[in-house]
């Protein structure tokens, strides 16, 4: 890295290190287009580039006030062109990629064209910021009928060559939106100032054709609509780049997480088969006195797509067996994998679902009072959680991991994930509530002084989600996978809670009067009165994660 303008001394930053997964990416079983390096989007072919030449570095502003670096993709395959440069905050190791494109259209309707000009979006020249040199950020001016997909960055005031980048025919593009903040000259995002953002497709889901390019948006003030677009898979044949069943199994074995339960966890996960064979019951409205034992595969569960409250599951009726089943058995747990295309078939999401017979009560932190047990509040029968592995279909590399946390969750780049035994992410499961986190410790759901405790730690109770995992759904695979009957049970996996939440709060308020002031701020899922629905009714089944 060049010398600092302000101090003249060198400084090492996290981004000066390029992140690589702990182990080499395996050689995947043979298949069609998966991990072949190039994906055909119809009229354009794309390749994923993660080799870069550093162009310009800022050394303040942005996340952690660490600055950001701007890169030009290098080592493009023959016939491929840059669509935009890459940028990343300096507070993380270099870990990213951008797509480059090759024109594969009939010659009379070119998919790619050079820009006709550039507009200077912003320059650091004369700005008093720490940087290695002056930076100039340019937006290509696309020809009529074409769109720009990214920016060019230079270190001189001279306009870049028109040959430096390509614009894409409008019908091959789609709308994108800002995602995370990459950089701005000040420590905080200023709506009126200059900012750089990571962008993603606005339309995301298993059927969405929009493709993530990996470029950034640089703008002053607000832009609506954005001046850049993303790509679109006009083939709509996502399966051509998706993994086959053998490749899915290999991905699951390569990247399946280790999930650590808290050492004090009483309510462990279990397989659905274990739950059913150990006495779980199916109840029907109006016939509550005649619950039905459930077949090991769930074949006698209602298979229509109604969720009308007419049926629900519950723990065994006799007290001793009920307490046993409530506790689950992590040694008999199983991960259930839903495989789905994302970003127009350029990524594969492996959502690994985990079932718990029972969700334990919540614990509250209130100011200086560190732990306030919430009685029965937060308890419910049946609990589904999931962790999602996002894999690049260009090479099979694990790019991100999603950790579900109550009704939300968080994406974490692979560069920020803890790994064990090669490329297997470590996942921490919170005490009683089973929310999943990338690091051990305490996360408060609420404010810094008042919130629900999500406590995680390593223990001897660890589940390798790759052992006995089962691929239960992958719509693009057609008849290759037969979905188990329990997956198409659309009713609740637990009964309405029988206790009175208001009464529970009244009890607690007598002991902790200050609780009254925060009652309305508690998360909705903590106060939910019904058992949860199964995986297919979750919004991420057909959509992106939150």
N, C-alpha and C positions, 0 to 999 in steps of 0.2 A: 504494500500500500504506500501511496505517496506521503510526503510530509504534510503535517497539519499547517494550514495557512497561518493560524493564529499562534502556534507555539513552536513549530519547527521540530517537534519530536514525534517519534513513531508510537503507535498505540495498537495493541492487539485486541481484536474484537471477535465475538463468537462467530460472526459471519465469515471470518477469515478461514474457518474450518468447514470443509464440506462434509455433511452428514452422510454416512452410509449405514445401512442396516448391519447389525452385529455379525450376521453370517451372510454368505453369498446367496443370491437368489437361486433357488433350485432349478434344475432342468425339468421343465414341466412335461407331463405325458403328451404324446402326439395329439394334434387336433387340427382344426381348420385355421381360423384367423387369430385365435387368442395367442397373445405374447409373440406375435410375428413381427412386431416393430412398426408396421404400417396398417392403418385402418382406412377403408374406402367409405367416404361419406356421400358418394354420388357426385360426380363432376369434380370433386377434389379428394385427393388422398392426403392424409396427415400422418406425421410422425412426431414423437415426443422427444424434445431435446432438454437435457439437463447439464450440458457442458456450456460454459459461459465465459465471456471475456468481460472483465470488470471495466466499466466506462467512467463512472463518477460515484464518489462516496461523500456523503455528508456525515458529520460527526456529532451532531446534536439535533434535537427535535425528534418527534415520533415517539413510539413506545419506549418507555424507560429513558427517554431523552438520549438514546444511543445513536440516533441517526439512521440512515438507510443507504443501501448501495444499489446501483442501477447497472444492469448487465445486458450485453448483446449475446444472443444465442450463437454458438459456433458448431463446427463439425456437422453441418447439415448434409443429409444424403443428397446425392446428385439429382438435380431437377427440382429440389425443394427450396422454398423461399420463406424468409422471416415475415411474420404477421404483426409482430410487436416485440418490444424489449421486455425484460423481466426485472422486477424490483422486490426487495425484501428488507424488513427492519434488520438492523445490525445486532439486535439483542438475541438472535438465534443463529445456530449454524446454518450455512447455506443448504437449503433443501427445497428445491422446487423444480418446475419444468414448464416449458411453453411448447405449444404446437407450432410446427412449421408445415407448409402446405405445398402440394404439387398440383398443377392444373391437369385434370383428367377429363376435360370437357371436349365436345366437338369444337373444332377450330373456329367455327363461325360464331361461337357464343362463349368467349373466354371466361373462365371462372376467376382468374386472377389478373389484375392489371396494376401497373405502376401508378402511384399517386400523381396528380398533376401539379401539386405544390405542397408546401408545408406552412403551417401557422405556428409561430412561437407562442407556446402556452405560458411559459414562465422561465425566468433565468435567475440564477443565484448571483449573477454579476452585480457588484456593488452592494450586495446584501451582507450584513455583518453576521455570518454564520461560520462555524468551523466546517471546513471541507478540504478535500485534497486538491481541488482546483475548481474553477467555475463550471457550472453545469447549465445546459440549455435543454429544455424539454419541448419537443415538437409534436404536433398533431398532423398526420398526413391529410391532405385534401383529396378525397376520393373522386374519381371520374363519375359522371352521371351514371346512375344504375349500379353503383358499387358502394361499399362501406369500408371504413377503417376499423381494424380490430385491435389496434394498439398504438403505442407511441414510439418515437425514436429519441434517444438522448445523445447529446454531443457535448464536447468541452470547448467548443468555439462558437462564435456568433454566426458563422457561415452556415447556410441551410444545408441539410444533409443531401446526399445524392438521391435522385428519384429512384435509383435502382436499389436502394437500401432496404426496401420493404415492399410488400404487395397488399393491395386492397382486394376485397372479395365481392363477387357479384351478389347483389342484395338478396335475391331469392335463396341464397345459400347461407344466409345469416339469420340470427335471431336476437331478441332483446336481452340485454344483460343489466345487472344492478350492482351497486357497490356492496361489498361484504365487510372485510376488516380494514382498519386504518393501517397504512404502511408508513407514511411520513408526512410531516408538515414542519415548517421552519420553527414553529413554537412548540412547547411541550404539550399543549392541549389543542384539540381539534377546534379550528375556528371556521365557522360556516362561510365567513366572508373572505378568508385568506386562501392561500394555496395549500392544497392537500393531495396526497397520493393514496389511492385505495386499491386493494385487491378487488377484482370483480368476478361475478359468477352469473350463470344464466338465470333469468327471472323465472323461467318455466322449468321446474325440476320435478322429476318423478319417473316411474318405471316406463311410462309411455311418452315422455317428453323427448323431442328430438334435439333439444339444445345441447351444445357441446362446449365444455369448459376449455378456453384457450390458454389461460395462465398469464395473460398480459395484465397490465395495470391501467388505471384511469388517473390522469393528472388533470386537475382543473382548479380554477379560481372561482370562488362562490359556489353556486349550485347549478347543476345542469340537468334539465329534464325535458325531453329524454336525453340519455347519455350520448355523447358524441362518438362513442365506439360501440361495436356490437360483438356478439359471440358467433360461433359457427352453428350450423344446423346439419344434422344427419338426414339428408333427403332420401337416403336408401330406405329408411324405416325398417331395415332388416338388421336389428341390433344383434341378433343371434350369430351373425357371421363373425363377430369379434368377441363373443362371449365364451367363457370356458365350458367345455363339455363335462360330463359327470365325473370322468377320471381326473380331469384337471381341477374340478371343484374339490374333490376329496384330497388331492395333493395340496391345494391352497389351505384347506382346513387344517391339515396336519402341519404345514409349515408355519402358519400364523395363529393357530388357536391359542387364546390367552390362558394364563394361569390366574384363577380367581381366588383371592384370599378372603376368607370369612373372618370377621372380628373374633378374637379369642373368647369373648363372652357371648357369642351368638347362640341363642337357644333355638332359633327358627331357621333351620337349614333348608337348602333346596332339595328337590327330589324329582325323579322322573315321573311323568304322567302315569306310566304303567305301575310304578311303585304306589303312587297315590290311589289309583283305582283298585289295585289288588289288595291294598291294606284297609279297604272299607269305606272309601269316599262314596257319597250317596248323591243320586239325582232326585231332586224334589220337583213336584208339579203343583202349581197353584190350585187350591181347592182339594188337593189330595195329599196334604202335608203329612198325614198320619201313615202314608204308605210310600216312603222313599224307596228308590230302586237301586240295588248295587250296580256298579258300572263295569262293563266289560273291559278287560285289560287294554284294548285298543280304543275304547270309547265308541264302539260300533253301535251301542244302543242309545247314544246321545242324539237329541234332535239334530237333523242335518239341514233344516231349512235356514234361510238367512234372516229370519226375524230375530229381533231382540226386544220382545214385548213383555218381559217380566214373568212369562208363564212358567219358566223353568229356571232352576239354579242348582249349583252344586254346594255340598257342605261336607264337613268332616264327619267321621263315623259317629253314630248316635250314642254308643256306650262310652261312658266317661273315660275308662282307662285306655281304650284304644284311641279315643279322640285325642287325648293328651300325647300319645305316642306319635300319631300321624301329624299332629300339629307341629311337632319338632322337626319333621322331615328326616332326611338321611343323605348327607352330602356324598357319601360313598355310592349311593344309588341314584345320583342325579345324572342328568343328561342335557346336553345342549342341542337345540333343534334349529337347523339352519334354513333360512329363507334366502335364496340367491336371486338377485335382481339386477337388471341393467340400470346404470345411472349415466347422466350426461350423454344421452344418445348412443349408449352402448360402448363408450370409450372407457368406462369404469365398471367394475363389478362390486356390488355391496353384498357381503355375507353377514346378514343379521343373525346373530346367535342368541336364541331365546332360552331363558332359564325360568323354570317354574318353582315357586315356593308354596307349600300348602298353607302357610300362615305368615302374615305380616305383623310384626310386633308393635308395641306402643311407642309413641314418640317421647323424646326428652327435650326439655326447653332450657336454653340459657337466658337468664333475665338479669342484665346488669352484672352485679358482683356475684349473684347466685348462679353458680356454674351449671348445676344439674337439677332440674325440676322434673321428676317423673310425671308424665301426663295421664297416669291411670290407664284407662282403656282407649284413650284418644289416639287414633292412628292405627288401631288394630283392625284387621279384616282377614277373612278367609280367602285364600287364593291370591297369588301375587305373581305377575309376569314382569320380568326385567329383560333387558337385552344389551348386548355389546355388538357394534357393527364394525366390520373390517372393510375398508375401502381400498380396492386393489386396482392398479392400472392395467387395462387390457392390452397396452402396448408391450409390456414386459413381465407382468405378474408381480410387480413390486407393491408392497404394502405402503400406502401413502398416508392414510389417516385412520384413526380409531374413534368411534363414537361411544361415549359412556352415557347410558340412560340414567337419569336422576329424577325420580318421581315423574311428574308429567312433562319434564323437559330433558335437558342433557347438554353435553358439550362435545364438539369435535376437537381432537388433539392430533397435531401433526406427528408422524412417526418419529421425527427428530426430537420430540418432547416426551416420548413415551418411555417408560421403564421396560427393559426386556430381560428375559430369563431363558436359559437353554436355547440360545440362538436368537431366532426372530420372533419369539413368542412374547407378546405384550403382557405386562402384569396389570391386573385389574383388582381394585380393592372394593369390597362390598360393605356398605355401612351397617352398623349394628341395628338390628330390628327392622329397619326400613328398606334395606337391600338396594339403596341407590349405589351406583358404580362410579368410582373415581380413579384417576390416573396416579395419584400419590397417596401414601398413608398420612393420616393426621385427622384434624377436625375441620369440617366445613360447616359454617353456620348458614342456614337457609333463612334469610331475613336481613337484619342490620348487624353492625358490629357489636351492638350491645344486647340485642334481642333477636333470638332466632331458634329454629329447630336444630338440634345437634345432629350432624351426620358424621359419625366417628368411625374411622377405619384403622386397621392395624394388621400386620402379618400375624399368622398363627399356624398351628399344625393342620388346621382345616383348610386345605387348599384343593381346588378342583381344576384339573387340566381339562378345559372345555373340548379338547380334541379327542379325548378318550370316550368311546361309545357315542360320539356325536352322530346325529342323524339328519340327513338332508330331507326336509319335509316338504319343501315347495320351491319351485323354480319354473314359473309359468312359461318362460321362453323355451324350456326343454320339452314341452308337450307331454307325451305319455311316458317319458323316461322315468318320471317320479310320480308315484301314487301317494297323494296326500293322506295322512292318517285321519280317521274319522273325527278324533277330538279337535283337530285343527279347524274343522268346519262346523263346530259347535259355537253358535253366535250368541248364546245367552251368557249370564254371569257365572263366574267361577267361584262365587261365594254368595251367601245370603245377605239380605238387608241386615245391618247391624241392629241388634236388639236393645242396646243400651241407649240411654237418653244423654246426648252430648251436653245439653244445657245443664243437666244435673251433675255431670262429671266436672264441668267448669265451675259450678257453684261450690263443689267440694274443694277444688284446688284453690279457689279464690279466698276461701276461709283461711287457708294456710299461707297463701302468697297473695295478698290483696292487690299488689301491683299488676297481677296477671290480667285484671279487667281491662287495663289500658291497651293491651296488645292483642286481645282476643280476636279483634276484627282483622288484624294483620297476618294471622296465621295462614299458611298455604291451604288452598281449597282441598287438595287431595288428602290432607290430614283430617279434614272434617267430613270426608265422603262417607256416606252411610251404606253404600252398596259394594259388594265384592266386584272385582275388576272383570272386564271382558278379556277375551283371548287375543292372541297376536293379530289375527286378521282384521280386527275392528280398530286397531291402532292406526293413527293417521300416517305413520311412516311405512305401513305395509305397501302402499302404492305410491307414496310420496317420499320426499327427501326427509332426512332427520331434521329436527328443529334447527 
